[in-house]
Amino acid sequence: MTVESGRNAAEQRRDQTQRVTLIGAVINLLLAAAKVVVGWLAQSQALVADGIHSLSDLLSDGLVWFASHHAAQEPDHDHPYGHGRFETLATLGLGLLLALVAVGIVWDAVERLFHPEELLRPGYLALVVAGISILSKEWLYHYTIVVSRRLKSEMLRANAWHHRSDAISSIVVLVGVAGTMAGLTYLDSIAAVLVGLMILRIAWELGWPAVQELADAGLEQERLEKIRGLILAVDGVQAIHMLRTRRMGGQASVDVHVLVDPWVSVSEGHMISQRVMDRLLEEVEEVMDVTVHIDPEDDEVAAPSRGLPLRQQVERALSHCWERHPEARRQQRMLLHYLDGRVHVDLVLPLDDFRSQEESRRLEQSLQQCLDELGGFGRLRLYYALAPK
């Protein structure tokens, strides 16, 4: 995935989100006005409550528009992982908004139930508006949920369910108004209570996952197993551990420690990590950022190498050995391997210095003895090679 393709995907996501949100906003504005006005004129408490619900839909559309604009922005100094959490914050905001609306509706309806003289008696016009609301909001739900699945956007899914909650509440309103008109004067207020409780449940279902995401909840077990399988299938990967994921809007980031052969070169280890990154970015749709830590050993069970000397200190420590062995001072290259809490040394000498296997073995044993005396060192291996041109 290139930077340019990532930018285009973010812009397309923003454009599609804003298009469906604009359509929803227009419909919500018309419905909210019709419900509140007709509910007041037709004396339907449930329809007025439903109109307030539609007004909350209109506000939620504004939140979605704002969040989609910011979520599409590229990573910057203050947001190195991008702006996907704007969607999460908007989803949480929608959940809180729904909860507040629900509490207000239930509170008012219950008060009226305990004061029969305040019960309203709606007219036929309330039935017509409730029916129109059911049809329009159900269509808007299906339209929005299709787009949310295509974009894998929890924010749009939240808004879609906000639309459906309005459609469901309108059904309850329809039943309540019809029952009240039939002589059951309390049914309109009961319908309003049911609407409030349904909205409250949806608020929880939307808000709690957003809270989990803000607390860095990871991907589901099924997605983790897919990621694990893709990594282990990369040539050179022996095992993995410390696999961690976290969600950011409709996307996710992955951190993983990959175990490779401890004797491979740095560049080969880097190539393996690059292949792991490419595989996950290409084959796991929601993954947009991958960090791979290459391990020469399983540092969860192996002795830690923390505190061991680095190259400059190693060379100073071995300088006394080089004094007793002039061949070692003519080294072409010295490779250090930090494994199992010790420094292992590969020493490459010029091929011209090779006399016999016996002399080479004695030199290697003498150098190994020097390392053993110093402490903190492991195995020494001696190699001979042609001088580089």
N, C-alpha and C positions, 0 to 999 in steps of 0.2 A: 504494500500500500504506500504510494508516494504521498508527499506533502500536498501536491496539487490535487490528487484524487480525494484525499481526506478533506480538503477545503471545499471541493465541489459537493461532496456528500453532505457536509454540514450545511452548505447553502441550500441544497435541495430539501434537506430535512426542515430547515427553517421556512422555506417557501410553502411547502405542503402543509406544515403545521399552521402557518398564518392564514392560508386559504380556507382550511376547514374551520378555523376559529372565527374568521370574519363572517362566514355563512351562519355559523351558530349564533354569533352576536346579533346579527340582524333579526333572526327568528326570535331570539330571546327578548329583544327589545319590544317587538310587536306583541308577543304573547304576554309579557309582564304588564304592559300598559292595558291590554284587553282584560286580563284577569283582575287586576286591581280595580279598574273602573267598573267593569261589569259586576264583580263581586260586591262592590260597595253599593251599586245601584240595585242589584238583585238580592241584596242582604244575605250573601253566603260567606260565612266566616272561613269555611274551608277553601273557597275559591280565592279569597283575598290572601290566605296563607300560601296557597299555591302560586299566586302572583308574586309574593315576596320571594318564594323559592326561585322563580324565574329571574327575578332581579339579581339574586345571588349567582345564578348562571351567567348573567351578563357580566357581573364583576369577575367571575372566574375566567370568562373569555378574555377579559383584559389582562389578568394575571398570566394566562397562557401565552398571549401575544407578547407580553413583556419578556417572559422567560425564554420563549423560542428565539427572540431577537438576540438576547445575551448568550444563550447556550451555543449559538452558531459562531460566536467569535472565536478567533484562534487563541491558542495559549499565549500568555504574556508573562511579564516578570512577576506579577502578583498572583497569577493563576497558571502555574507551569503545567498542570494537568488538564487545562482547558476549563470551560465554563459549564460542563454538563450538570453540575450540582444546582444550577439555577432551575432546571426542570424539577429536581427533587424538592427544592424549597417551595416551588410553586405548587407541587402536588400536596405537600404538607399544608400549605396555606389554604388550598381548596378543601382539604379535610377539616381543618379548623373552622373554616367559614360555614361548611355544611353543618357542623356540630352546633355552632351558635344559632344558625337558622332553626335547626330542629328544636333546640331548647326553648327558643322564643315561641315557636308555634305551639308546642305542647303546653307550655306555661299558660298561654292565653286561653287555649281551648279548655283546659282543666278548670280554670277559674270560671269560665262561662257555664260549665257543667254543674258547678256548685251554686250557681246563681241562675235558676231557670228563667227568671224574668229578662235576662240578657241574651237568651238564645235567639238566633236569627232565623227567619223563614225565607229561604231563597226562592227566586222565580225561575221561569223556564229559560230565560236567556243564559243563566248560569250553566244549564245543561249543555247548551250549544257550544259555549266557549270551552268547557271542559272536554267535550268531544274533539274539537279542533286541536286543543293542546295535546291530547293523547296521540293523535295521528302525526302531528308535526314533530313532537319530541321523540317519538319512537323512530321516525325516519332519520332524525338528526343523530340519534344514538347509533344506529347501524352505520351511517356514513362515517361518523367519527371513529368508531371502533375498528372499522376496516383500515383506515389510515393509521391508527395507532399500532395495529399489528404489523403493518407493512414497515413502519418506521421503528418498531420496538420502543415505543414511547410510553412510559408509565404516566407521564403528565397528560397525554392525550387520552389514555385509557381512563384516567381519573375524570377528565372532563366529559368523556362519553357516558360514564356512569352517572355523572351529575345530570346529564340530559335524561337518562333513563329514569333516574329517581323522580324527575319532574313528570315523566310520562306515567309512572306508577302512581304517583301522588294524585295525578289528574283522574286516574281510574277510581281511586278511593273517593275523590271529590265527587265524581259523577254518581257513585253509589250513595254517598252521603246526601247530596242535594236531592236525588230522586226519593230517597227514604224520607227526608224531611218534608218534601212536598206531599208525600203520601200520608203524613200525619205523625211521623216519628220525629218530633221537633229536636230531639237531642242528637240525632244521627249525624247532622252536619258537624257538630263539635267533636263527636267521636271519630269521624273521618279525619278531622284536622289532627287529632292526637295520633292516629295511625300513620298519617303522612309524616309527622314529626319523628316518630320512632323509626320509620323506614329510612328517613334521611340520616338519622343518628347512626344507624348500623352501617350505612354506606360510608359515612364520614370515618368511622373506625377502620373499615376495610381499606380505605385509601390512605389514611394518615399514618397508620402503624407501619406499613412497609416503608414509607418515606422516612420515618424516624429510624428504622433499622438501617436504611441506606446511609443516612447521615452519621450513624454510629459505625460506618464502614463494614456493614454486613457483606459477606461474600456471595459468590454465585451458588446456585443449587448444586447438590451432590451429583446430579446427572451431568451437568456442564463440567464439573470438576473432573469427573471420570473421563470425559471426552478430551479435555485438555491434557490430562495425565497420559492418556494413550497416544496422543499426537506427539508429545515430547519424547516418550520412550521409543517411538518409531524412528526418531532421527538417528542416523548413523553416527556412532561415537558416544552416544549417551548410554551410560551404564545404569544409572539410577537417578531418582530425583527425591528431594525432600524440601521441607519448608515451602510448599506450594501455597501461596496466598492470593486471594482475589478480593476486589472490592468494586462495588457498583458506583457509577457516576452518571446519573440520568439514564439514558437508554444504552449506555456503554459500560465497559468494565476494564480494569487494569489487572495485570497478572505479575506477580513476583515469584521467582522460583530459583532454587539452588539445584544445579545440574552436576552430577558426578561423572567425571571423565577419567580416562587412563592417566595416572599421575605423571607419566613420562612424556606426554605429548608436548609439542612446542606451544608457546604462548599464542602464536598465530593460528595454530590448528584449534586450540581451545576457543579462540575468538570466533573462528569460522563455525564451529559447532553451535555456539551461542547465537550467532546470526541466523543460522538455519532454524533453530528453535523459534526465534522471534518471527521470522518470515512465515513459518508454518502456522503459528497461532493467529497471526494477523490475517492470513489468507483464508483459513478454514473455520475460525470461530467468529461468527458475524459480529457479536457485541464487543469483542476485544479490540481496543484501540491503543493500548500501551502495554509493552512487555519489558520487564527487567529481568535479565538472566545473570545469575552469579555462578561462575564456573568453580567447582570444587575438585581438587585432586584426590580428596578423600572425604568420607562422610564425617564432617566436623561435629555431628551430633553424638558420635560414639568414639571417634579417634581422639588421641591426646592433643590438646590445643597447641598451636605453634606460636601463640602470643608471647612476646618477650624475647624471642630468639633474635640473634644478631643479624643485621642486614649486611649487604655485600662489603661495604667499607670496613665494618668491624671484623667480618670474616677474613678479609684479606690481611688486616693488621695482625689478627690472631695467628694466621698461618705463615706470616712472614718469617718466623723462626724456623719453621719446617723448611721453607725454601732456602734458608742459609745453609742447612746441612745437606740439601739436595739441589745442586745447581741445575739439574735437569728440569726440576719443577719450576724454576724461575723463568724457563724458556717456554712456558705454556702458551698455547695459542688461544685457548678459551677455557673458562671455568664456569660450569653450570651448577647452580645451587637449587636443591629441591627441599622444600619444607614439608616434611611428612612425619606424622605420628610424633610430633613434639621434638623432632631433631632436624639438623641440617645435614643433608646428604650431598656429597660433592662428586661431580663428574669433571675430571681433569683431562684436557686434550693437549697432547704434546706433539711436537713435529715428528713426522715419520722418520726423518734422518736420525733421530735419537734412539730409535729402536735397535737394540743389539741382539737380544734373544728373548725367548719367552721366560727363561729362568731369571734373567736380569730384570725384566719388566715386572715379574711377580714379586721379586725382592723389593723393588722400589715401591710397589703398591702396598706391600705389607708394612714397610717402614713409614710411609705417609699415613697409613691407617692407624698405626700405633701413635703417631703424633696427634691425630684427631682424637683418639680415645683418651689421651692424657689431658687434652684441653677440656673435654667434657662438653655436652650439648650437641656433639656432632654424631652422625650416623655412619653410614657406609660410604667408602670412597671407591670410585671406579676409574680406572686409568684407560685412556684411549690414545691412539696415534693416528695422525692424519697428515696428508700433504699440506704444505703451506698454501694458503689462498693466494691467487695471482692478483 
